[in-house]
Every structure is written in C-alpha cells, then in structure tokens.
C-alpha cells in the first residue's frame, strides 16, 4: 500500500503542504494580503476579485470558496483580512469557516479597524510570522494514500488530451480509488454531449439525475441570456489544436474520471466530507482557475492538470501536476510540464504503465516534492461568478 508523510489537522484531515493563508475577504484587501505574504516565507495569498457588490449565488460562491480555502488541509492557519465595509464581512466568513473545520489557528481584522493599510500590514505581518513559526514545529506523520483527495483538470486541450493524457489521469484516478482515495471530476461545461455516459456510471438514480441536472441547468443559464455554451467552447486554442466540437472535447474530458462509479455530485466549492471516497463530480465551470478554486475549497490537496496546448498555471494552496499527451508541447514547455504522456501515442508505454509512473509522481509530490508550477512560484486563482456560470 502506498503511503506519504503529511500534516495532521485538528479536524482529522491531512495536508501535504503547511501554509499560513493570508485570506483577503474582498478585492479591497487583496493588495495588503499579497504584500504581507510576499514578506513572510511560508505564508500565501492571492488576488480576490470578488467579495463586494455581490448577491445571490455570486455571494454564495465567494463565501463558500473563501471558507473552503481556510478549511483546506494544506492550510495550517488563517489570517482573514477585510476592508471593513464589503459584503463578505469577516464575521460571516468566519462563521462559514467554523462549519467546515475547527481547531486551526485563526485571526481576523479589517483595514478600517486597524487605522489604514500600513498599521494593518504591520499587525498581520507580526501575527503571520508567529503563525509560520508555530507551523514549522508541526511534525510530519505517515498516512495511507487513501487520505488524498485528488482534483483533476484539463485546459488548452487538443486531440492528444483525449487520446493519451486524460486516459492516463483516469487510470491514475481508478488506482487511487482502488487504494481507498477520492478523486474529483470537474468542468461541467465539458460534460455536454457526454453527460449520459457519466450518468450511466452513477451508483444510484439520485446521482444519475444529478449528473444530468447540472449539465441541463448550465445550458439553460446560457440560453436564458441569449447565449450558447458552444459559442466559446471549444476555444480558439482548442480548435487550432484540432478539436472541432464541444461534444468531441467532452468525450476526451470525461476520460479523467477513469472507469470508477460516480458516487456523488457536489455543488461548486461544497465541502467534501472526509468519509467520502471514490469518484465524485463537482459542478465547476470550464475556466481553469475557477474550476480548481472550487475543488480546493472542497478539500482536495493536489490537482493533476492535462494540457495538449500547454499551460503554466499553478495555485497558491495546492500543488498542480501538469501532464500533456503532445510530445511537441512537452518539448516546447518542459519548464512547465511535469509529465509526458505522449509515449502512449508513440507506442513506448501503455496507459496503465503511464498511470503507474504518474502515481509515483503523485506520491512524491504528496511527500513534499515541488511541481514545476510551485518551483516557479505560480499562484493563479479565481472564483466563479453567476454571470459566466450557472
């Protein structure tokens, strides 16, 4: 049985990184949180473009993701910083965090309460340094690989994604699930045309109907505003790479889910309980940073991301393992791509052999090895909005 060394959290989950999160409640506090994180080694932050002037599902998405980030097992503790007058008030965010996790170090304040940005930065910098020092004392422990929740993503796809890279991820997903782990299939927009195939793999009628429901409401949302999901999907890069229709792209995308039964369907950013095992679907947009944000908020500790055209994206909270099935993309973007799955196309490896190698890499990353995106310090992040997502 595969194992890894990770960080035990008070809520029982296991982190593979040990970050202190400087969490911006809104766009108005993002510059402050990013400047502090840049000064404190071991602290991370991101630009939150949401958090104010929101209502309805937009507001819910932002609240769920912010709370989920703090609850993510890769986070040791959180310093929540607001401006003071935004919609996503820090006490509301704290209440949502408490629903998902407990026992982690936590501090919150606002720029207005502290008397401006400089005073606020001075205060939270000191607190962040103290929290990072405390985090450094936490000893790693050995855990079974079943403690991992794997997020799967694809972006900048071409035909090699559906032929080699995504089937390799799917075989990895099946192997992790066989070992007792959890895998998340995301990107609802890229189920369109293949949703019946996924639904037929559901463990019961309720899950079957939920798979069809999330695809139907996605399409209906676009129709309600006079648009069609196919207007922007496949993207220009997808088409240049050789993909011709959304259905063709979807059939390649769902390969990331392997052959395991679909156990459950979760809403965007919804907390995935620790007892949940097997293959699950999260209703996320096709936009890569927004989709990954939802899975991170749900509790995944690592993402495997395929790209036929190539991508450089990373996240602030979880390592992202890049894989391509295109040998030319791998050669051209070797600084960014971690795994070459094109060897299946050339006949050098089988999908199963590549999946075993990718599983080895996943285990190494879980044990602390940096992905290429981590080594480069790439930390892109976005939160879905109702205006571009059902």
Helices and strands as residue ranges (DSSP letters): E 3-8, E 14-15, E 19-24, G 27-29, H 30-39, E 43-44, H 56-71, E 75-82, H 90-100, E 105-110, H 111-114, H 117-136, E 141-144, G 145-147, E 149-154, H 159-160, I 161-165, H 166-178, E 182-185, G 188-191, H 195-199, H 205-224, G 229-231, H 236-241, H 246-253, G 254-257, E 262-266, E 278-282, H 288-298, E 302-306, E 319-324, H 327-332, E 339-340, H 351-366, H 372-376, G 386-388
